[in-house]
Amino acid sequence: MIRKTVALLLLVLSGLFALAFHDRYWRWRSCFNELGRCYDPQTQDVFLEQAGVAWGSLSLICLAVALVLFIAGRHS
């Protein structure tokens, strides 16, 4: 029961990190300059290309651990 709860929590976190990846990197992927920065003049935000690696990695790690917990729960 605890394993499934933790796996579900990790799936939710994976989804939230995926949303952050989309918002902070994916929408702006064609705007980055040679320094890895993108400036949005409407909101005056500066987006960094490294955000894609950070948020994407967190999302994939949470998803992978959740899948391992689900699979391990089915075999025990």
Contacts in CASP RR format, 6 or more apart in sequence:
PFRMAT RR
TARGET T0000
AUTHOR 0000-0000-0000
METHOD contacts of the structure
MODEL  1
MIRKTVALLLLVLSGLFALAFHDRYWRWRSCFNELGRCYDPQTQDVFLEQ
AGVAWGSLSLICLAVALVLFIAGRHS
3 69 0 8 1.000
3 72 0 8 1.000
3 73 0 8 1.000
4 69 0 8 1.000
4 70 0 8 1.000
4 73 0 8 1.000
6 69 0 8 1.000
7 65 0 8 1.000
7 66 0 8 1.000
7 69 0 8 1.000
7 70 0 8 1.000
8 66 0 8 1.000
10 62 0 8 1.000
10 63 0 8 1.000
10 65 0 8 1.000
10 66 0 8 1.000
10 69 0 8 1.000
11 62 0 8 1.000
11 63 0 8 1.000
11 66 0 8 1.000
13 58 0 8 1.000
13 62 0 8 1.000
14 59 0 8 1.000
14 60 0 8 1.000
14 62 0 8 1.000
14 63 0 8 1.000
14 66 0 8 1.000
15 59 0 8 1.000
15 62 0 8 1.000
17 55 0 8 1.000
17 56 0 8 1.000
17 58 0 8 1.000
17 59 0 8 1.000
17 62 0 8 1.000
18 55 0 8 1.000
18 56 0 8 1.000
18 59 0 8 1.000
20 55 0 8 1.000
20 59 0 8 1.000
21 51 0 8 1.000
21 52 0 8 1.000
21 55 0 8 1.000
21 56 0 8 1.000
21 59 0 8 1.000
24 47 0 8 1.000
24 51 0 8 1.000
24 52 0 8 1.000
24 55 0 8 1.000
25 47 0 8 1.000
25 49 0 8 1.000
25 51 0 8 1.000
25 52 0 8 1.000
25 55 0 8 1.000
25 56 0 8 1.000
26 52 0 8 1.000
28 38 0 8 1.000
28 40 0 8 1.000
28 47 0 8 1.000
31 38 0 8 1.000
31 40 0 8 1.000
31 47 0 8 1.000
32 38 0 8 1.000
32 47 0 8 1.000
32 49 0 8 1.000
36 48 0 8 1.000
36 49 0 8 1.000
36 50 0 8 1.000
37 46 0 8 1.000
37 47 0 8 1.000
37 48 0 8 1.000
37 49 0 8 1.000
38 46 0 8 1.000
38 47 0 8 1.000
38 48 0 8 1.000
38 49 0 8 1.000
39 45 0 8 1.000
39 46 0 8 1.000
39 47 0 8 1.000
40 46 0 8 1.000
40 47 0 8 1.000
END
